């Protein structure tokens, strides 16, 4: 007999017929001799409708932070009702066919969270009531996405309803699976498993039999809608076995593998040690092309030429520029390839005003699960470097790594600062840290993801001195704003531009927070752009092959799609493009890497809208 957690998303319980189909699947699982806990989302587009209702009655004037906080509390009360409808209906449906069941919301189960509204993180789940109901032969049907806030003074749960953020039912399911030590957590959705991309855009997307947690984290954080990244973080931290399957089919689905058994604490499920290790790489040289014309094909021409010479490019940064019509592009290469890389770069006629080369650099990084989704981790790293008077020359981020290029002479000081701040070891020149043992045998590109729920914020004329990045990101951390793609590139002036992406819903709050301290911190205009999308490739095997980024850039350039920002890590390359070109960009990149399968992935008609 196995203990199984099954999670069903909104499309799987969209109407009465779908609820009955889910009921039948649950009943078959129980009849096979298993104990079952079910976590469900709100029906269909219920949450979207509730959000629209909230907006229709809310004020339209510029709100203070206190007004925003008050609204967020009521939003949680409103949105939590969606899942409560589903659990009651599904429990009644099970009872109607003779299967004992009980419905519980997040407060009744005691999914205890931080005292933060609209995006709380789970501290712990009390398993007592769940296990008691299972012992009586009942199926336990739990509302996903919601919990109850802890009182920070007493350490006890309150009666204050919180929600986990969109997609939080996945997080609920895996957290519950960890708490009750389930044998497996099955995530049922509208597609047969993890695909190379969204089948609504590319009908012949290929299904993957398995994928690593690290690759899945990157794809999920980039907007791949099958799994929420926080759920993968918990699975990786606690060794929860996961499988993604279709609620319409009986196919095997996709298994998500983890390189190690997790060592997380069940008392701090989502507020664990996010930074696992650090690394420093002294074998780096930097080349920066300044004031490059902002037109399609520039990045393609540059990195294709480097790839043709077998040059292994590490970090690639293309940042937003205050001067319209130009960009700065900077990248790093191994020192033994610098001379060839410089010759190739200088031979190209791409219109850069100047080319700067620097061999006195090092890349200091922190590695861990879900750092970018945690407001404050990046700011904590930048603050640690600033406190040691270390200036940051370049920044690049991914879901599992944050890297800064600094002066090599500051390396030892940087190592000490990271070790003291995060209490982790810092290893020398471990480029593959955090990747799986089989990454060398993995495909260079596992999948292509498109995130259209992002807005870009650019902070202009940031003084080029230690501590500025830390101070900027501390403002956002205080407002609990999660950052995604962070880019700071090379500059030939005494100021830099720092750009990053946030959820569209956080754009106004982020802009307000940064404008309030612009004069005090001494930077220039804060500009926002919600008309962008981010398209990314992910694969643990790409680090072992040169030219992968160049192929991505060329696929976009050949169709005239301009790249506005670039950020890379060992297993991911991300580009910001205009939103109206986003789907075309995804199709082109998916085709470039031959990721399509032989057959069309059927998406239920109710979801094709």
ABEGO torsion letter per residue (X at the ends): XBBBBBBBBAAAAABAAAAAAAAAAAAAAAAAGBBBBBBBBBBEAAAAAAAAAAAAABBABBBBAAAAAAAAAAAAAAAAAAAAAAAAAAAAAAAAAGBBBBBBBAAAAGBBBBBBBGABBBABBBAAAAAAAAAAGBBBBBBBGBBBBBBAAAGBBBABBBBAEBGAAAAAAAAAAAAAGBABBBBBBABAEBBABBAAABAABBBBABBBAAAAAAAAAAGBAABBAAAAAAAAAAGBBBBBBBAABABAEBBBBBABBBABBAABAABBBABABBBBBABBBBBBBBGBBBBBGAAAAAAAAAAAAGBBBBBBBBBBBABBGBBBBBBBBBAAAAAAAAAAAAABBAGBABBBBBABBBBBBBBEBGAAABBGAAAAAAAAAAAAGBBBABBBBBAABBBBBBBAAAAAAAAAAAAAAAGBBBBBGBAABGBBAAAAABBABABBBBBAABBBBBBBGBBBBBGAAAAAAAAAAAAGBBBBBBBBBBBABABBBBBBBBBAAAAAAAAAAAAAAAAAAGBBBBBBBAABBBBBBBBAAAAABBGAAAAAAAAAAAAGBBBABBBBBAABBBBBBBAAAAAAAAAAAAAAAGABBABBBBBBAAAAX
